[in-house]
Amino acid sequence: MKDWLMETMILRKNPGSTWNNLELLNCVLFAWPIEIYLVMHMRIGMRNMFRQNREKKLDEVTRLVKKGAQKITLSIGDGANDVSMIQAAHIGVGISGMEGMQAVMASDFAIAQFRFLTDLLLVHGRWSYLRICKVVSYFIYKNLTLTSIQFWYTFQTGFSGQRFYDDWFQSLYNVIFTAMPVIMVGLFEKDVSASLSKKYPQLYKEGIRNTFFKWRVVVTLALFSFYQSLVIYNFAITSSSNSVDSNGKMFGLWDVSTTVFNCLVITVNLRLLLMCNTITRWHQITVGGSILTWFIFVLVYTGVYTPKGIYSVFYVLISTFYFYIMLLLVPIVALVGDFLFLGVQRWFFPYDYQIIQEIHRQEPNNGCAGLLEIGNQLTPNDARSFGVAQLPRENSRHTGFSFDSPGYESFFASQAGVPAPHKAWEVARRASVRFRSKLSLKN
């Protein structure tokens, strides 16, 4: 194709030729298959060369890149003529504007103005990708650890088919004992703040490269899961082989199984905290609550008489010193490998976001710091947005502008209680100075 283009351009330079470059390329692209256009589009950045109407061009180009180049596509539109383009892309973003709500209704995400796309991609998009990766990785880890212990047990029983866990233990493992902490990760996990995400847009490339869910990440997590399952199982089996309860009886299957499950619930919940970049009080409450819920459940469940051998097992275990040693020692030994690995990785092979964390480690992360940042690095758009945000909600009205309209000054001036941009700038300046003085007084 390169040689053919060179030959065509040489013909273009002949004295008798009257075509311009755009006409030549239109003829070339109109005559060639769509795959040729795709190659040229990806190599030299050409756009919309089809001899079709605008809506059809955008729709075809979106489908072309989506299927031909195998790339993730995002389409943005604000009118009914953009609906087909939005629906053709993997991700459609609709802008609510004066052209109606058709684009918003057909989109996956809706924004009020085009400038909000920065926050949608660089902030919320990055956070969502990070949260999804962590949630899926944790689900793989905790279930692989649970089943690996059963796998090691089958070797010792000669593949007899004997189950190792009680049925209710397995049934409630994902539903209650390890459910809430991972939900908190999906809601609150973030590596850097919103302002740093926009300050360093290069962090967005971590999602493009799929940094947090590559096969190496999954394999590493699986290896540590196998290691932890071996530690939990072997510690319990080895230490219980010569142990007796308060009545002088040897520990049986359900005694060892319940001990293993105690260590498993504590280990996988504590491992979640090592995965988090942000640990809030909700993480602490859910992790502690999940472990406490397990103890309450096993106390009630084993205290009710049943024909199975699980009856009163937990009461026998808590009367022995062996049980408390296991609860303290096994999680520490199981997690020490993860702790050392994460420390070495952060120190010698840091991710981009970890470098940003170290650079800004000493900066305060609270509302006052945000006001100081606004006061020091204020743009007209940020000042206007900040000033409007300080007003009571009932006095603020949605403008409906997809883009910053040239007449927004008069629009804002006509609204009761909504300041013009220069007034918003003054509101933000006064607020930042006021909070800065409060910080100085506290210090």
N, C-alpha and C positions, 0 to 999 in steps of 0.2 A: 504493500500500500504506500509505503514511503517513497519507493522508486516511481510509482505511478503518479503520485502527487508532484514530485519533482519534475517529471516530464510534462505534466499539465501546466505547471507554473512556467516552465521554459517556453511552452507554446503561448502562454499568456503574454510573454514579453516580446513576442513577434510584432513588428511594426504594423501589420495589418489587423491586429486584434483590437477590439474596442470594448471588451468586457472589463468590468471592474472586479475586484477580489470577491465581493459578496455575491455577485451574480454567478461567478465561476463556481464558488463553493456550494451555492444553492443547487446548481445543475448537477454537480458531482454527487451531492448527498441525496438529491431526489432520485437519481438513477441507481444508487447503490443500495444494497440491503440495509436493514436497520442495524445489523451487527456492526457494519462498517462505521455507521454513525456513532454507535456506542464507543468504539475504540477511539475515534477522534474526539468524542465528547470527554472521555476520561483522560486522554493524553494532552490535549491542547485547550481544554476548557471552553469549547464552543457551546452555544446555547440556542435552542429554539430555531433550528434551521428548516423545519418542516414547512411546507406550503399549505398550512392549515390555519384555522382560526386559533385565537389565543388559548381558549379553554381546552381545545383538543391537543394543542402543542404541549401544554403543561401536564395534562393527563398522560399522554404518550411518553413524555420524558420521564415522568415518575415511574411508570410501569417498566420502562426500559432499564433504568438504573436498578430498580428493585429486583427484576428477574434476570437481566443480562449480567450486571456487575456483581450480583449477590451482596449488595450493600444495604444497610439499614437506612431507610429514607424517612424524611420528615417534611411534611407539606404544611404551609401556613396560608390561610386565606381569611377574608372578612366578608365575603359576599356569596350569593347563591351560585355564581358562575365558578366558584372555587370548590364546590362540593365534590365533584368527581375527582379532582386532584387530591383533596383531603382523604377521601375514601380509598384512593389507589395506593397511598403511602402506608408504610408500617405504622407510623404515628402521625395523626392529624391534629393540628392546632388551629382552633377557630378564634377569631378576634371579634368580640361583640362591638359592633359599630353602628353607624348610621345606615348601613346597607341591609340591616335586618339580622335575624338570628339563625338563618339557614346554615351558615358555616359552623356556628357554635353547636347546633343540634347534630350535625354530622361528624363532629370532631371527637377525638379522645380527650383532649384538654382544651379548656377555654381560658382566654386572658382578655383583659379589658383594653390594653394598649400594646402595641408592638414592642415597646421597650421592656415590657415584663417578660419577654422571651429570655432575657439574660438570667433572671432568677429561676425561670422554669427549667432551663438546661443546666446552668452552672451550679445552682444551689440545690433545688428540690430534685432535679434529675440525678445528680451525683449522689445525694443522700439516699434516694430510693434504690439506686443500683447497689450501693454499699450495704443497705439494710437487707435487700433481697439475697445478696451473696452470703451475708452472715447467717441469715435465717436458714437458708437451704443447706449451707455447710454444717450448721449446728444440728439440723435434723438428721443429716447423714451420719454425723459423728455419734450422737447419742443412741441412735438405733443400731448402729454397727457395734457399738460397745456392748449394748444389751444382748444382741444375738451372738456375739463372739464368745461371751462367757458360756452360753449354752453349747456353743460349738466345741469349746475345750472340754466341757463336761462329757460330751458324747464319746470322746477318746477314752476317758477313764472308765466309762461304763461299757466299753466294747460295742458301741453303736446299738445299744439295746432298745433305744427309743424312749427311755425314761425321761420324763420332763424334769427340769431343774427348778423352774419357778412355779409358784402358785398361780392359778389362772387369773385371780383378781389382781395380783401384782403386775402381771403383764398387761392386762386390760387397761389399768388406770395409769400406767407409766407415762404414756403420751398425753393422756386426757387431763390428768391432774398434777402428777408429781413433777413434770418437767414442762408444763404448758405455758404458764404465765410469764416466766422469765424471758422466753424467746419472743413472746408478744411485745414485751417492753423493748427488746432490741429492734423489732420491726417498727416501733413507734418513735423511739427517741435516739437511736444510734446516729452519730455524726462524727466525722473525723476532725473537721475544722469548721469554724463558724461561717456564717453566710457572707460576711464581709471579706474574709480571707479567701473564700471560694471564688468570689468575683475579682479579688485582687490578684489571684494567681489562676487564671483560666487554664493554664497548662495542666492543672489537676484533672480536668475533664478527660484528658487522654487516657487516664487509667481505666475508665469505662470503655473507651474505644478499643484498647488493647486487651480488655477483659482480664485485668490484672488480678482481681480477687476471686476468680472462679476458673482459673486454668487447671489443666489436668494435674500439674505439679502440686497445686494447692490441695486438690482433693486427695491425691495419693499421699501427701504428707499427713493430712488429717487422718486418713485411714490407718496409716502406720502407727500414729500415736494412739489411735483408738484400739488397735490390736495390743499395743504395749500396755495400756491401762487395763484392758480386760484380763490380760495375763497376770498383771500385778494383783488385781482384785481377787481373781479366782485362786491363784496359787497361795497368796497370803492366807486366805480363808481355809483352804484345804489343808495346808501344811500346819497352821497353828491349831486347827481343831482336831487333828489326828490323835493327839494325846490329851485333849482337854475334856473335863467333866463338868457337869452342872452342880448346883448346890446339893443335889440328892445323890451325887456320886455316879451318875449315869453318863455314858459317853454321848457326845453330840451325834445326832442323826442327820438325815438328809435335809429335813426342813429347818433344823437349827442352822446348818451351814448356808442353806439357800437364803434364809431371812437375813443372816449376817452379810452375805454378799450383796443382797439387794439394798441393805442399809448403806453400805459403802458406795454402791453404784449411784444411788440417788444423790448423795452428798458430793461425789466426785464430779458428775456431769453438771450439776448446778454451779459448783464453784468454777468449773472450766469455762462456763459461759462468761463469768466476770473477766477472765483473762482475754476473751475475744473482744471485749467492748473497749472502744475509745472513750466513750462517755458513760460514766456510772452515776446515775441519779439515785435519789432516795427510792424511786419506784423499782429500780433494779434491786436494791438492797431488800426492800419489802417483799418483792416477789420471790427472790431466791431464798430468803429466810422463811417466808411463808410456805413455799413449796416443801422445804425440808421439814418444817414443823407439821404441815399437813400429812406428810408420810408417817411421822411418828404417831400422830393422833389416830390415823387410820389403822395402823398395824396394832396399836393398843386395843382399839375397839374390836377389830376383826378377829384377832387371836384370842380375845377375851370372851367371845361368844362361842358357846359349845357347838361344835360341828363334828361329824363323824370322821373328818379327815385328820391327818396327823399334825396339822398346823395349829391345833388348839393349844393355847397357853405357851406357845413357843417363845414369843417375845418376852413374856414375863420371866421365863427361865433364863433368857439371854441377859436381861438387864440385871440379873442377880449375880452375874459373873464378872470378874475383872477382865477377862479375855475380851469381852464384847467392847468395852470402852477403849482398850488398847487398839483394837481393830479400827474403830471409828476415828481415832486420832491419827494413827500411823498410815493406814492405807491411802487415804486421799492425798497426804503429803507426798508419799513415794510415787503415787500415780501421776501427780501433776508437776513434779519437779522437772521432768523431762520437757514438758511443754513450756514451763517457765524459763528454763535455760535456752531453749530453742528460740523463743520469742525475744529474749534479751539479746542473743547473738545476732539474730536477724535485724533487730532495730539498730544495733550498734554498728554492724559491719555492712549490712545490705539493706539500708532503709528504703522504704517506699517514699514517693514524693511527698505525700501528706505528712509523713513522720518527720521529714526535714522541716516542713513548714511549722509543725508543732514545736520543734525544738527552737526554731528562730523566734517564735512568738510565745514561748513558754512563760515568760515573766510578765506578759501583758494581762491586765485584769479582764475577766470575761463576765461582765455584768451590764446592766442597763446604763449606768453612769459612763462606762467606757464607750458605749455606743453613742451617747450624746457628745462626748468629747471628740469622737471621731467625726461626727457630723459637723461639729463646729470647726474642725481643722481642715477637713477635706470636703467642702460643700460645693455642690454644683447647683445651677438654677433648678434643674428638674428635681434633684433630691430635696432642695429647700422647699419647693412648692409641695412635694409629697409629704414632707415632714410637717410643714405648717398645717396642711389640711388634716393630717392624722391627729393633731392636737385638739381639734375642734370636737364638740359633742357630736355624736353619730347622727342625731336627728336633724342637725343643721347641714350635714354634708350630703351632696347629691352626686349621683353618678353622671359623668359628663357624656358618656356614650361615644367618645372619640376613639377610633382605632389608632390613630396617630396623633401627635401633637398638632392640633389645628392652629393655623396662624392667628385665628381670632379668639384664642382661649382667654386672653386677658379680659376682653369685654364680657365673655361668658361668665368668668368667675366674678367679675365686678357686679354682674347683674343678679347674682345669687345672694340671698340674705344670709349673712354670717360667714360667708366663704371669702377669705382674703385673696387679693390679687397676688401674683408671684412675688413682687417685691415686698409685700407684707409678710408672706410666708417666710421669705429669707430673714426678715427681721425677727420673726417669732422664733425661728431655729437658732439664730445667733444669740438672742437673749436666753433661751433655754440652755444652750451649751455653756454660756458664761455663768449662769446661775448654778448649774450642777458642778461646774469646775470649782466655783468658790466653796460649795458644800464639801467637796472632796478635800480641798486644802484645809478647811476647818477641822475635818475629821482627823486628818493626818497631823 
